[in-house]
Amino acid sequence: MICQVCGEDREVVVCTVPGVPYSASYCQECFDANAHPYYLVVSNTWAAGGYHKCAGWWQDLVCDTLEHLNISFQKFNKDVDEYD
């Protein structure tokens, strides 16, 4: 199956996304990195009013996801701003 975080065809497990009523498939590497589907991280951050209005645990999740997927914080903020 395809990992919904990194997009690789790997063995996956299905888990709930923290703070979001959604389940996604995670490969072990993404699960261990606390990385989550990018589009959900962007949309949930947008819904909260932006990164700085999010709870600390969500900010940690964002940083872990961006680091694991090698996405800059600048691109992330742009994607959140343009989500609407």
PyMOL commands that set and color helices and strands:
alter all, ss='L'
color gray80, all
select helices_A, chain A and resi 28-32+38-47+51-53+56-69+73-81
alter helices_A, ss='H'
color red, helices_A
select strands_A, chain A and resi 12-16+23-27
alter strands_A, ss='S'
color yellow, strands_A
deselect
rebuild
show_as cartoon
